[in-house]
Amino acid sequence: MLDTAKLKKIVGAGNVIEEAVKLDAYSRDISFVNAIKPRCVVIPKTKQAIQELVKFANETQTPLVPVSS
């Protein structure tokens, strides 16, 4: 199970999205790949938060999917 408390500690509670309605928007793109809803969306604001997030993902074998505008 994903430790969202640890993610919130890394990026701040307001930067971790867990609401089902909001996660739906991140479950698909314009490709033909089937939609997969993420467990959460994390919005890092600093270089340090990104580094800690990648370290966390490596340690927990959690896949990261970068999204940008």
CHARMM-style PDB file with segment names, atoms N, HN, CA, C and O in Angstrom:
ATOM      1  N   MET     1       0.840  -1.181   0.000  1.00  0.00      PROA
ATOM      2  CA  MET     1       0.000   0.000   0.000  1.00  0.00      PROA
ATOM      3  C   MET     1       0.882   1.239   0.000  1.00  0.00      PROA
ATOM      4  O   MET     1       1.904   1.279   0.684  1.00  0.00      PROA
ATOM      5  N   LEU     2       0.500   2.220  -0.743  1.00  0.00      PROA
ATOM      6  HN  LEU     2      -0.331   2.188  -1.298  1.00  0.00      PROA
ATOM      7  CA  LEU     2       1.254   3.457  -0.863  1.00  0.00      PROA
ATOM      8  C   LEU     2       1.137   4.285   0.416  1.00  0.00      PROA
ATOM      9  O   LEU     2       0.037   4.501   0.924  1.00  0.00      PROA
ATOM     10  N   ASP     3       2.268   4.741   0.925  1.00  0.00      PROA
ATOM     11  HN  ASP     3       3.161   4.565   0.511  1.00  0.00      PROA
ATOM     12  CA  ASP     3       2.312   5.540   2.152  1.00  0.00      PROA
ATOM     13  C   ASP     3       2.115   7.008   1.797  1.00  0.00      PROA
ATOM     14  O   ASP     3       3.088   7.737   1.605  1.00  0.00      PROA
ATOM     15  N   THR     4       0.855   7.445   1.709  1.00  0.00      PROA
ATOM     16  HN  THR     4       0.065   6.852   1.865  1.00  0.00      PROA
ATOM     17  CA  THR     4       0.588   8.830   1.342  1.00  0.00      PROA
ATOM     18  C   THR     4       1.010   9.800   2.441  1.00  0.00      PROA
ATOM     19  O   THR     4       1.265  10.972   2.164  1.00  0.00      PROA
ATOM     20  N   ALA     5       1.085   9.331   3.674  1.00  0.00      PROA
ATOM     21  HN  ALA     5       0.877   8.379   3.899  1.00  0.00      PROA
ATOM     22  CA  ALA     5       1.548  10.198   4.761  1.00  0.00      PROA
ATOM     23  C   ALA     5       2.993  10.619   4.504  1.00  0.00      PROA
ATOM     24  O   ALA     5       3.358  11.767   4.756  1.00  0.00      PROA
ATOM     25  N   LYS     6       3.813   9.698   4.003  1.00  0.00      PROA
ATOM     26  HN  LYS     6       3.516   8.766   3.798  1.00  0.00      PROA
ATOM     27  CA  LYS     6       5.208  10.010   3.680  1.00  0.00      PROA
ATOM     28  C   LYS     6       5.261  10.998   2.523  1.00  0.00      PROA
ATOM     29  O   LYS     6       6.064  11.931   2.537  1.00  0.00      PROA
ATOM     30  N   LEU     7       4.408  10.798   1.521  1.00  0.00      PROA
ATOM     31  HN  LEU     7       3.756  10.040   1.510  1.00  0.00      PROA
ATOM     32  CA  LEU     7       4.361  11.735   0.382  1.00  0.00      PROA
ATOM     33  C   LEU     7       3.976  13.137   0.857  1.00  0.00      PROA
ATOM     34  O   LEU     7       4.559  14.129   0.421  1.00  0.00      PROA
ATOM     35  N   LYS     8       3.001  13.208   1.743  1.00  0.00      PROA
ATOM     36  HN  LYS     8       2.527  12.401   2.097  1.00  0.00      PROA
ATOM     37  CA  LYS     8       2.565  14.505   2.274  1.00  0.00      PROA
ATOM     38  C   LYS     8       3.679  15.183   3.054  1.00  0.00      PROA
ATOM     39  O   LYS     8       3.795  16.408   3.046  1.00  0.00      PROA
ATOM     40  N   LYS     9       4.496  14.388   3.724  1.00  0.00      PROA
ATOM     41  HN  LYS     9       4.402  13.392   3.730  1.00  0.00      PROA
ATOM     42  CA  LYS     9       5.627  14.941   4.451  1.00  0.00      PROA
ATOM     43  C   LYS     9       6.667  15.503   3.481  1.00  0.00      PROA
ATOM     44  O   LYS     9       7.311  16.511   3.773  1.00  0.00      PROA
ATOM     45  N   ILE    10       6.829  14.848   2.328  1.00  0.00      PROA
ATOM     46  HN  ILE    10       6.306  14.030   2.091  1.00  0.00      PROA
ATOM     47  CA  ILE    10       7.813  15.274   1.339  1.00  0.00      PROA
ATOM     48  C   ILE    10       7.369  16.556   0.627  1.00  0.00      PROA
ATOM     49  O   ILE    10       8.154  17.497   0.507  1.00  0.00      PROA
ATOM     50  N   VAL    11       6.121  16.599   0.155  1.00  0.00      PROA
ATOM     51  HN  VAL    11       5.484  15.835   0.252  1.00  0.00      PROA
ATOM     52  CA  VAL    11       5.673  17.719  -0.693  1.00  0.00      PROA
ATOM     53  C   VAL    11       4.644  18.631  -0.045  1.00  0.00      PROA
ATOM     54  O   VAL    11       4.290  19.662  -0.615  1.00  0.00      PROA
ATOM     55  N   GLY    12       4.159  18.270   1.132  1.00  0.00      PROA
ATOM     56  HN  GLY    12       4.446  17.431   1.596  1.00  0.00      PROA
ATOM     57  CA  GLY    12       3.115  19.057   1.791  1.00  0.00      PROA
ATOM     58  C   GLY    12       1.745  18.462   1.499  1.00  0.00      PROA
ATOM     59  O   GLY    12       1.475  18.029   0.379  1.00  0.00      PROA
ATOM     60  N   ALA    13       0.888  18.441   2.502  1.00  0.00      PROA
ATOM     61  HN  ALA    13       1.107  18.793   3.412  1.00  0.00      PROA
ATOM     62  CA  ALA    13      -0.427  17.805   2.384  1.00  0.00      PROA
ATOM     63  C   ALA    13      -1.268  18.390   1.259  1.00  0.00      PROA
ATOM     64  O   ALA    13      -2.021  17.667   0.607  1.00  0.00      PROA
ATOM     65  N   GLY    14      -1.149  19.681   1.028  1.00  0.00      PROA
ATOM     66  HN  GLY    14      -0.537  20.269   1.558  1.00  0.00      PROA
ATOM     67  CA  GLY    14      -1.941  20.327  -0.020  1.00  0.00      PROA
ATOM     68  C   GLY    14      -1.476  19.990  -1.425  1.00  0.00      PROA
ATOM     69  O   GLY    14      -2.128  20.364  -2.399  1.00  0.00      PROA
ATOM     70  N   ASN    15      -0.360  19.290  -1.540  1.00  0.00      PROA
ATOM     71  HN  ASN    15       0.170  18.987  -0.749  1.00  0.00      PROA
ATOM     72  CA  ASN    15       0.193  18.940  -2.848  1.00  0.00      PROA
ATOM     73  C   ASN    15       0.060  17.452  -3.168  1.00  0.00      PROA
ATOM     74  O   ASN    15       0.715  16.946  -4.079  1.00  0.00      PROA
ATOM     75  N   VAL    16      -0.788  16.757  -2.416  1.00  0.00      PROA
ATOM     76  HN  VAL    16      -1.321  17.168  -1.676  1.00  0.00      PROA
ATOM     77  CA  VAL    16      -1.099  15.355  -2.690  1.00  0.00      PROA
ATOM     78  C   VAL    16      -2.600  15.257  -2.933  1.00  0.00      PROA
ATOM     79  O   VAL    16      -3.399  15.542  -2.041  1.00  0.00      PROA
ATOM     80  N   ILE    17      -2.976  14.857  -4.129  1.00  0.00      PROA
ATOM     81  HN  ILE    17      -2.327  14.626  -4.854  1.00  0.00      PROA
ATOM     82  CA  ILE    17      -4.382  14.752  -4.515  1.00  0.00      PROA
ATOM     83  C   ILE    17      -4.813  13.296  -4.384  1.00  0.00      PROA
ATOM     84  O   ILE    17      -4.182  12.395  -4.936  1.00  0.00      PROA
ATOM     85  N   GLU    18      -5.908  13.081  -3.638  1.00  0.00      PROA
ATOM     86  HN  GLU    18      -6.420  13.813  -3.190  1.00  0.00      PROA
ATOM     87  CA  GLU    18      -6.428  11.726  -3.441  1.00  0.00      PROA
ATOM     88  C   GLU    18      -7.910  11.608  -3.779  1.00  0.00      PROA
ATOM     89  O   GLU    18      -8.453  10.504  -3.747  1.00  0.00      PROA
ATOM     90  N   GLU    19      -8.580  12.717  -4.102  1.00  0.00      PROA
ATOM     91  HN  GLU    19      -8.138  13.614  -4.128  1.00  0.00      PROA
ATOM     92  CA  GLU    19     -10.007  12.699  -4.381  1.00  0.00      PROA
ATOM     93  C   GLU    19     -10.285  12.005  -5.718  1.00  0.00      PROA
ATOM     94  O   GLU    19      -9.675  12.334  -6.736  1.00  0.00      PROA
ATOM     95  N   ALA    20     -11.213  11.042  -5.701  1.00  0.00      PROA
ATOM     96  HN  ALA    20     -11.708  10.775  -4.874  1.00  0.00      PROA
ATOM     97  CA  ALA    20     -11.506  10.218  -6.878  1.00  0.00      PROA
ATOM     98  C   ALA    20     -11.864  11.047  -8.107  1.00  0.00      PROA
ATOM     99  O   ALA    20     -11.415  10.736  -9.211  1.00  0.00      PROA
ATOM    100  N   VAL    21     -12.654  12.078  -7.938  1.00  0.00      PROA
ATOM    101  HN  VAL    21     -13.019  12.331  -7.042  1.00  0.00      PROA
ATOM    102  CA  VAL    21     -13.074  12.906  -9.071  1.00  0.00      PROA
ATOM    103  C   VAL    21     -11.870  13.576  -9.728  1.00  0.00      PROA
ATOM    104  O   VAL    21     -11.766  13.616 -10.954  1.00  0.00      PROA
ATOM    105  N   LYS    22     -10.971  14.097  -8.914  1.00  0.00      PROA
ATOM    106  HN  LYS    22     -11.056  14.065  -7.918  1.00  0.00      PROA
ATOM    107  CA  LYS    22      -9.780  14.749  -9.455  1.00  0.00      PROA
ATOM    108  C   LYS    22      -8.822  13.744 -10.082  1.00  0.00      PROA
ATOM    109  O   LYS    22      -8.164  14.053 -11.075  1.00  0.00      PROA
ATOM    110  N   LEU    23      -8.737  12.542  -9.513  1.00  0.00      PROA
ATOM    111  HN  LEU    23      -9.272  12.291  -8.706  1.00  0.00      PROA
ATOM    112  CA  LEU    23      -7.851  11.522 -10.062  1.00  0.00      PROA
ATOM    113  C   LEU    23      -8.317  11.048 -11.442  1.00  0.00      PROA
ATOM    114  O   LEU    23      -7.501  10.634 -12.266  1.00  0.00      PROA
ATOM    115  N   ASP    24      -9.611  11.108 -11.689  1.00  0.00      PROA
ATOM    116  HN  ASP    24     -10.273  11.444 -11.019  1.00  0.00      PROA
ATOM    117  CA  ASP    24     -10.136  10.717 -13.009  1.00  0.00      PROA
ATOM    118  C   ASP    24      -9.488  11.520 -14.130  1.00  0.00      PROA
ATOM    119  O   ASP    24      -9.229  10.986 -15.208  1.00  0.00      PROA
ATOM    120  N   ALA    25      -9.227  12.786 -13.883  1.00  0.00      PROA
ATOM    121  HN  ALA    25      -9.436  13.220 -13.007  1.00  0.00      PROA
ATOM    122  CA  ALA    25      -8.616  13.640 -14.906  1.00  0.00      PROA
ATOM    123  C   ALA    25      -7.202  13.191 -15.253  1.00  0.00      PROA
ATOM    124  O   ALA    25      -6.715  13.472 -16.348  1.00  0.00      PROA
ATOM    125  N   TYR    26      -6.545  12.500 -14.338  1.00  0.00      PROA
ATOM    126  HN  TYR    26      -6.941  12.272 -13.448  1.00  0.00      PROA
ATOM    127  CA  TYR    26      -5.178  12.028 -14.564  1.00  0.00      PROA
ATOM    128  C   TYR    26      -5.138  10.582 -15.063  1.00  0.00      PROA
ATOM    129  O   TYR    26      -4.053  10.034 -15.257  1.00  0.00      PROA
ATOM    130  N   SER    27      -6.281   9.965 -15.272  1.00  0.00      PROA
ATOM    131  HN  SER    27      -7.162  10.410 -15.114  1.00  0.00      PROA
ATOM    132  CA  SER    27      -6.314   8.550 -15.637  1.00  0.00      PROA
ATOM    133  C   SER    27      -6.204   8.302 -17.138  1.00  0.00      PROA
ATOM    134  O   SER    27      -6.059   7.157 -17.566  1.00  0.00      PROA
ATOM    135  N   ARG    28      -6.270   9.352 -17.932  1.00  0.00      PROA
ATOM    136  HN  ARG    28      -6.388  10.282 -17.584  1.00  0.00      PROA
ATOM    137  CA  ARG    28      -6.222   9.170 -19.383  1.00  0.00      PROA
ATOM    138  C   ARG    28      -5.558  10.347 -20.055  1.00  0.00      PROA
ATOM    139  O   ARG    28      -5.425  11.427 -19.479  1.00  0.00      PROA
ATOM    140  N   ASP    29      -5.143  10.115 -21.289  1.00  0.00      PROA
ATOM    141  HN  ASP    29      -5.250   9.237 -21.756  1.00  0.00      PROA
ATOM    142  CA  ASP    29      -4.606  11.186 -22.110  1.00  0.00      PROA
ATOM    143  C   ASP    29      -5.144  11.003 -23.521  1.00  0.00      PROA
ATOM    144  O   ASP    29      -6.134  10.296 -23.709  1.00  0.00      PROA
ATOM    145  N   ILE    30      -4.526  11.614 -24.506  1.00  0.00      PROA
ATOM    146  HN  ILE    30      -3.722  12.189 -24.353  1.00  0.00      PROA
ATOM    147  CA  ILE    30      -5.060  11.534 -25.864  1.00  0.00      PROA
ATOM    148  C   ILE    30      -4.578  10.303 -26.629  1.00  0.00      PROA
ATOM    149  O   ILE    30      -4.890  10.146 -27.810  1.00  0.00      PROA
ATOM    150  N   SER    31      -3.822   9.432 -25.967  1.00  0.00      PROA
ATOM    151  HN  SER    31      -3.568   9.560 -25.008  1.00  0.00      PROA
ATOM    152  CA  SER    31      -3.343   8.217 -26.620  1.00  0.00      PROA
ATOM    153  C   SER    31      -4.440   7.148 -26.597  1.00  0.00      PROA
ATOM    154  O   SER    31      -5.525   7.360 -26.056  1.00  0.00      PROA
ATOM    155  N   PHE    32      -4.134   6.010 -27.190  1.00  0.00      PROA
ATOM    156  HN  PHE    32      -3.253   5.838 -27.629  1.00  0.00      PROA
ATOM    157  CA  PHE    32      -5.085   4.904 -27.241  1.00  0.00      PROA
ATOM    158  C   PHE    32      -4.895   3.902 -26.106  1.00  0.00      PROA
ATOM    159  O   PHE    32      -5.491   2.825 -26.121  1.00  0.00      PROA
ATOM    160  N   VAL    33      -4.076   4.250 -25.132  1.00  0.00      PROA
ATOM    161  HN  VAL    33      -3.592   5.125 -25.119  1.00  0.00      PROA
ATOM    162  CA  VAL    33      -3.829   3.382 -23.985  1.00  0.00      PROA
ATOM    163  C   VAL    33      -5.058   3.407 -23.075  1.00  0.00      PROA
ATOM    164  O   VAL    33      -5.693   4.447 -22.900  1.00  0.00      PROA
ATOM    165  N   ASN    34      -5.386   2.241 -22.496  1.00  0.00      PROA
ATOM    166  HN  ASN    34      -4.871   1.396 -22.638  1.00  0.00      PROA
ATOM    167  CA  ASN    34      -6.526   2.180 -21.579  1.00  0.00      PROA
ATOM    168  C   ASN    34      -6.298   3.080 -20.367  1.00  0.00      PROA
ATOM    169  O   ASN    34      -5.174   3.224 -19.886  1.00  0.00      PROA
ATOM    170  N   ALA    35      -7.372   3.674 -19.889  1.00  0.00      PROA
ATOM    171  HN  ALA    35      -8.285   3.556 -20.279  1.00  0.00      PROA
ATOM    172  CA  ALA    35      -7.302   4.563 -18.726  1.00  0.00      PROA
ATOM    173  C   ALA    35      -6.971   3.765 -17.469  1.00  0.00      PROA
ATOM    174  O   ALA    35      -7.522   2.688 -17.242  1.00  0.00      PROA
ATOM    175  N   ILE    36      -6.068   4.306 -16.660  1.00  0.00      PROA
ATOM    176  HN  ILE    36      -5.621   5.181 -16.845  1.00  0.00      PROA
ATOM    177  CA  ILE    36      -5.717   3.718 -15.371  1.00  0.00      PROA
ATOM    178  C   ILE    36      -5.690   4.837 -14.344  1.00  0.00      PROA
ATOM    179  O   ILE    36      -4.897   5.771 -14.455  1.00  0.00      PROA
ATOM    180  N   LYS    37      -6.563   4.741 -13.337  1.00  0.00      PROA
ATOM    181  HN  LYS    37      -7.207   3.982 -13.246  1.00  0.00      PROA
ATOM    182  CA  LYS    37      -6.630   5.785 -12.317  1.00  0.00      PROA
ATOM    183  C   LYS    37      -5.453   5.652 -11.352  1.00  0.00      PROA
ATOM    184  O   LYS    37      -5.224   4.574 -10.804  1.00  0.00      PROA
ATOM    185  N   PRO    38      -4.705   6.733 -11.138  1.00  0.00      PROA
ATOM    186  CA  PRO    38      -3.591   6.680 -10.175  1.00  0.00      PROA
ATOM    187  C   PRO    38      -4.116   6.619  -8.744  1.00  0.00      PROA
ATOM    188  O   PRO    38      -5.250   7.010  -8.470  1.00  0.00      PROA
ATOM    189  N   ARG    39      -3.284   6.131  -7.847  1.00  0.00      PROA
ATOM    190  HN  ARG    39      -2.363   5.814  -8.070  1.00  0.00      PROA
ATOM    191  CA  ARG    39      -3.663   6.110  -6.427  1.00  0.00      PROA
ATOM    192  C   ARG    39      -3.662   7.513  -5.851  1.00  0.00      PROA
ATOM    193  O   ARG    39      -4.453   7.833  -4.963  1.00  0.00      PROA
ATOM    194  N   CYS    40      -2.766   8.352  -6.365  1.00  0.00      PROA
ATOM    195  HN  CYS    40      -2.124   8.092  -7.087  1.00  0.00      PROA
ATOM    196  CA  CYS    40      -2.725   9.744  -5.958  1.00  0.00      PROA
ATOM    197  C   CYS    40      -1.906  10.521  -6.981  1.00  0.00      PROA
ATOM    198  O   CYS    40      -1.209   9.939  -7.813  1.00  0.00      PROA
ATOM    199  N   VAL    41      -2.001  11.836  -6.906  1.00  0.00      PROA
ATOM    200  HN  VAL    41      -2.567  12.309  -6.231  1.00  0.00      PROA
ATOM    201  CA  VAL    41      -1.199  12.733  -7.732  1.00  0.00      PROA
ATOM    202  C   VAL    41      -0.406  13.606  -6.777  1.00  0.00      PROA
ATOM    203  O   VAL    41      -0.956  14.174  -5.834  1.00  0.00      PROA
ATOM    204  N   VAL    42       0.892  13.708  -7.030  1.00  0.00      PROA
ATOM    205  HN  VAL    42       1.339  13.247  -7.796  1.00  0.00      PROA
ATOM    206  CA  VAL    42       1.777  14.491  -6.175  1.00  0.00      PROA
ATOM    207  C   VAL    42       2.314  15.661  -6.984  1.00  0.00      PROA
ATOM    208  O   VAL    42       2.770  15.482  -8.114  1.00  0.00      PROA
ATOM    209  N   ILE    43       2.262  16.845  -6.416  1.00  0.00      PROA
ATOM    210  HN  ILE    43       1.892  16.990  -5.498  1.00  0.00      PROA
ATOM    211  CA  ILE    43       2.706  18.053  -7.102  1.00  0.00      PROA
ATOM    212  C   ILE    43       3.895  18.639  -6.339  1.00  0.00      PROA
ATOM    213  O   ILE    43       3.715  19.448  -5.429  1.00  0.00      PROA
ATOM    214  N   PRO    44       5.110  18.229  -6.710  1.00  0.00      PROA
ATOM    215  CA  PRO    44       6.288  18.786  -6.033  1.00  0.00      PROA
ATOM    216  C   PRO    44       6.534  20.220  -6.492  1.00  0.00      PROA
ATOM    217  O   PRO    44       6.339  20.544  -7.663  1.00  0.00      PROA
ATOM    218  N   LYS    45       6.955  21.065  -5.580  1.00  0.00      PROA
ATOM    219  HN  LYS    45       7.113  20.802  -4.628  1.00  0.00      PROA
ATOM    220  CA  LYS    45       7.162  22.488  -5.884  1.00  0.00      PROA
ATOM    221  C   LYS    45       8.626  22.895  -5.922  1.00  0.00      PROA
ATOM    222  O   LYS    45       8.959  23.969  -6.423  1.00  0.00      PROA
ATOM    223  N   THR    46       9.512  22.037  -5.393  1.00  0.00      PROA
ATOM    224  HN  THR    46       9.242  21.165  -4.986  1.00  0.00      PROA
ATOM    225  CA  THR    46      10.925  22.392  -5.338  1.00  0.00      PROA
ATOM    226  C   THR    46      11.787  21.259  -5.892  1.00  0.00      PROA
ATOM    227  O   THR    46      11.347  20.114  -5.987  1.00  0.00      PROA
ATOM    228  N   LYS    47      13.004  21.597  -6.248  1.00  0.00      PROA
ATOM    229  HN  LYS    47      13.362  22.527  -6.171  1.00  0.00      PROA
ATOM    230  CA  LYS    47      13.958  20.599  -6.726  1.00  0.00      PROA
ATOM    231  C   LYS    47      14.206  19.556  -5.634  1.00  0.00      PROA
ATOM    232  O   LYS    47      14.285  18.363  -5.926  1.00  0.00      PROA
ATOM    233  N   GLN    48      14.326  19.994  -4.391  1.00  0.00      PROA
ATOM    234  HN  GLN    48      14.261  20.964  -4.154  1.00  0.00      PROA
ATOM    235  CA  GLN    48      14.552  19.078  -3.277  1.00  0.00      PROA
ATOM    236  C   GLN    48      13.379  18.104  -3.134  1.00  0.00      PROA
ATOM    237  O   GLN    48      13.592  16.916  -2.893  1.00  0.00      PROA
ATOM    238  N   ALA    49      12.148  18.593  -3.279  1.00  0.00      PROA
ATOM    239  HN  ALA    49      11.974  19.558  -3.474  1.00  0.00      PROA
ATOM    240  CA  ALA    49      10.976  17.718  -3.174  1.00  0.00      PROA
ATOM    241  C   ALA    49      10.981  16.678  -4.291  1.00  0.00      PROA
ATOM    242  O   ALA    49      10.623  15.523  -4.065  1.00  0.00      PROA
ATOM    243  N   ILE    50      11.382  17.081  -5.489  1.00  0.00      PROA
ATOM    244  HN  ILE    50      11.672  18.020  -5.673  1.00  0.00      PROA
ATOM    245  CA  ILE    50      11.460  16.134  -6.607  1.00  0.00      PROA
ATOM    246  C   ILE    50      12.500  15.062  -6.301  1.00  0.00      PROA
ATOM    247  O   ILE    50      12.251  13.878  -6.530  1.00  0.00      PROA
ATOM    248  N   GLN    51      13.652  15.459  -5.792  1.00  0.00      PROA
ATOM    249  HN  GLN    51      13.854  16.421  -5.606  1.00  0.00      PROA
ATOM    250  CA  GLN    51      14.707  14.498  -5.460  1.00  0.00      PROA
ATOM    251  C   GLN    51      14.236  13.514  -4.385  1.00  0.00      PROA
ATOM    252  O   GLN    51      14.481  12.312  -4.494  1.00  0.00      PROA
ATOM    253  N   GLU    52      13.569  14.016  -3.359  1.00  0.00      PROA
ATOM    254  HN  GLU    52      13.370  14.992  -3.270  1.00  0.00      PROA
ATOM    255  CA  GLU    52      13.061  13.151  -2.296  1.00  0.00      PROA
ATOM    256  C   GLU    52      11.956  12.238  -2.813  1.00  0.00      PROA
ATOM    257  O   GLU    52      11.860  11.080  -2.404  1.00  0.00      PROA
ATOM    258  N   LEU    53      11.128  12.756  -3.707  1.00  0.00      PROA
ATOM    259  HN  LEU    53      11.206  13.696  -4.038  1.00  0.00      PROA
ATOM    260  CA  LEU    53      10.052  11.966  -4.299  1.00  0.00      PROA
ATOM    261  C   LEU    53      10.615  10.815  -5.134  1.00  0.00      PROA
ATOM    262  O   LEU    53      10.125   9.690  -5.042  1.00  0.00      PROA
ATOM    263  N   VAL    54      11.626  11.083  -5.939  1.00  0.00      PROA
ATOM    264  HN  VAL    54      12.023  11.997  -6.015  1.00  0.00      PROA
ATOM    265  CA  VAL    54      12.254  10.030  -6.750  1.00  0.00      PROA
ATOM    266  C   VAL    54      12.919   8.998  -5.844  1.00  0.00      PROA
ATOM    267  O   VAL    54      12.834   7.798  -6.109  1.00  0.00      PROA
ATOM    268  N   LYS    55      13.571   9.446  -4.790  1.00  0.00      PROA
ATOM    269  HN  LYS    55      13.640  10.420  -4.574  1.00  0.00      PROA
ATOM    270  CA  LYS    55      14.197   8.521  -3.837  1.00  0.00      PROA
ATOM    271  C   LYS    55      13.132   7.637  -3.184  1.00  0.00      PROA
ATOM    272  O   LYS    55      13.317   6.426  -3.069  1.00  0.00      PROA
ATOM    273  N   PHE    56      12.033   8.230  -2.763  1.00  0.00      PROA
ATOM    274  HN  PHE    56      11.882   9.215  -2.856  1.00  0.00      PROA
ATOM    275  CA  PHE    56      10.915   7.487  -2.169  1.00  0.00      PROA
ATOM    276  C   PHE    56      10.380   6.450  -3.161  1.00  0.00      PROA
ATOM    277  O   PHE    56      10.146   5.298  -2.795  1.00  0.00      PROA
ATOM    278  N   ALA    57      10.191   6.860  -4.406  1.00  0.00      PROA
ATOM    279  HN  ALA    57      10.381   7.795  -4.704  1.00  0.00      PROA
ATOM    280  CA  ALA    57       9.664   5.951  -5.430  1.00  0.00      PROA
ATOM    281  C   ALA    57      10.619   4.783  -5.664  1.00  0.00      PROA
ATOM    282  O   ALA    57      10.176   3.644  -5.814  1.00  0.00      PROA
ATOM    283  N   ASN    58      11.906   5.051  -5.697  1.00  0.00      PROA
ATOM    284  HN  ASN    58      12.266   5.976  -5.575  1.00  0.00      PROA
ATOM    285  CA  ASN    58      12.898   3.979  -5.872  1.00  0.00      PROA
ATOM    286  C   ASN    58      12.885   3.013  -4.691  1.00  0.00      PROA
ATOM    287  O   ASN    58      12.931   1.797  -4.878  1.00  0.00      PROA
ATOM    288  N   GLU    59      12.823   3.547  -3.495  1.00  0.00      PROA
ATOM    289  HN  GLU    59      12.786   4.535  -3.343  1.00  0.00      PROA
ATOM    290  CA  GLU    59      12.851   2.705  -2.293  1.00  0.00      PROA
ATOM    291  C   GLU    59      11.605   1.837  -2.180  1.00  0.00      PROA
ATOM    292  O   GLU    59      11.687   0.704  -1.706  1.00  0.00      PROA
ATOM    293  N   THR    60      10.459   2.346  -2.603  1.00  0.00      PROA
ATOM    294  HN  THR    60      10.392   3.267  -2.987  1.00  0.00      PROA
ATOM    295  CA  THR    60       9.187   1.633  -2.461  1.00  0.00      PROA
ATOM    296  C   THR    60       8.722   0.974  -3.753  1.00  0.00      PROA
ATOM    297  O   THR    60       7.646   0.379  -3.803  1.00  0.00      PROA
ATOM    298  N   GLN    61       9.541   1.085  -4.797  1.00  0.00      PROA
ATOM    299  HN  GLN    61      10.416   1.568  -4.756  1.00  0.00      PROA
ATOM    300  CA  GLN    61       9.207   0.544  -6.111  1.00  0.00      PROA
ATOM    301  C   GLN    61       7.847   1.065  -6.598  1.00  0.00      PROA
ATOM    302  O   GLN    61       7.032   0.324  -7.149  1.00  0.00      PROA
ATOM    303  N   THR    62       7.640   2.350  -6.377  1.00  0.00      PROA
ATOM    304  HN  THR    62       8.302   2.952  -5.930  1.00  0.00      PROA
ATOM    305  CA  THR    62       6.417   3.020  -6.803  1.00  0.00      PROA
ATOM    306  C   THR    62       6.672   3.667  -8.152  1.00  0.00      PROA
ATOM    307  O   THR    62       7.603   4.462  -8.280  1.00  0.00      PROA
ATOM    308  N   PRO    63       5.870   3.349  -9.164  1.00  0.00      PROA
ATOM    309  CA  PRO    63       6.084   3.968 -10.468  1.00  0.00      PROA
ATOM    310  C   PRO    63       5.740   5.456 -10.451  1.00  0.00      PROA
ATOM    311  O   PRO    63       4.786   5.879  -9.797  1.00  0.00      PROA
ATOM    312  N   LEU    64       6.526   6.236 -11.174  1.00  0.00      PROA
ATOM    313  HN  LEU    64       7.301   5.892 -11.705  1.00  0.00      PROA
ATOM    314  CA  LEU    64       6.262   7.658 -11.341  1.00  0.00      PROA
ATOM    315  C   LEU    64       5.910   7.919 -12.798  1.00  0.00      PROA
ATOM    316  O   LEU    64       6.556   7.392 -13.705  1.00  0.00      PROA
ATOM    317  N   VAL    65       4.899   8.721 -13.014  1.00  0.00      PROA
ATOM    318  HN  VAL    65       4.375   9.149 -12.278  1.00  0.00      PROA
ATOM    319  CA  VAL    65       4.528   9.132 -14.362  1.00  0.00      PROA
ATOM    320  C   VAL    65       4.528  10.658 -14.367  1.00  0.00      PROA
ATOM    321  O   VAL    65       3.606  11.277 -13.836  1.00  0.00      PROA
ATOM    322  N   PRO    66       5.558  11.272 -14.966  1.00  0.00      PROA
ATOM    323  CA  PRO    66       5.594  12.733 -14.979  1.00  0.00      PROA
ATOM    324  C   PRO    66       4.521  13.297 -15.909  1.00  0.00      PROA
ATOM    325  O   PRO    66       4.256  12.755 -16.982  1.00  0.00      PROA
ATOM    326  N   VAL    67       3.921  14.385 -15.473  1.00  0.00      PROA
ATOM    327  HN  VAL    67       4.137  14.824 -14.601  1.00  0.00      PROA
ATOM    328  CA  VAL    67       2.884  15.066 -16.260  1.00  0.00      PROA
ATOM    329  C   VAL    67       3.224  16.554 -16.232  1.00  0.00      PROA
ATOM    330  O   VAL    67       3.557  17.101 -15.181  1.00  0.00      PROA
ATOM    331  N   SER    68       3.140  17.198 -17.380  1.00  0.00      PROA
ATOM    332  HN  SER    68       2.870  16.754 -18.234  1.00  0.00      PROA
ATOM    333  CA  SER    68       3.371  18.630 -17.417  1.00  0.00      PROA
ATOM    334  C   SER    68       2.376  19.269 -18.374  1.00  0.00      PROA
ATOM    335  O   SER    68       1.669  18.589 -19.118  1.00  0.00      PROA
ATOM    336  N   SER    69       2.344  20.567 -18.334  1.00  0.00      PROA
ATOM    337  HN  SER    69       2.918  21.119 -17.730  1.00  0.00      PROA
ATOM    338  CA  SER    69       1.425  21.270 -19.232  1.00  0.00      PROA
ATOM    339  C   SER    69       2.181  21.796 -20.439  1.00  0.00      PROA
ATOM    340  OT1 SER    69       1.585  22.420 -21.317  1.00  0.00      PROA
TER     341      SER     69
END
